Amino acid sequence: MGVYEGARRMQQAGRWMIFIPLTVCLLFAGASVALTFTGASNFFALGIVPLLLSLEVPGATLWLAGWIVEGFAQGSDKDNH
């Protein structure tokens, strides 16, 4: 696997680690609001939201690392050619 492919995969994995938990959090927030209007208890969403949001930090780090690796790889290609 080349440097560009590795950087692309790192960025893609980081994006998935950010957007999937964010989407699930938004769905839980929407369900929580809907349950509030119906009068039901919405405590189920309170425990999982911090867990899902804690997955976003490593995802953002991985995305950033992929971006940095790609930048370093481009710099080394310019020097060699």
Secondary structure, DSSP 8 states (H G I E B T S, - for coil): --HHHHHHHHHHHHHHHHHHHHHHHHHHHHHHHHHHHHT---THHHHHHHHHHHHHHHHHHHHHHHHHHHHHHHHHHHHH-
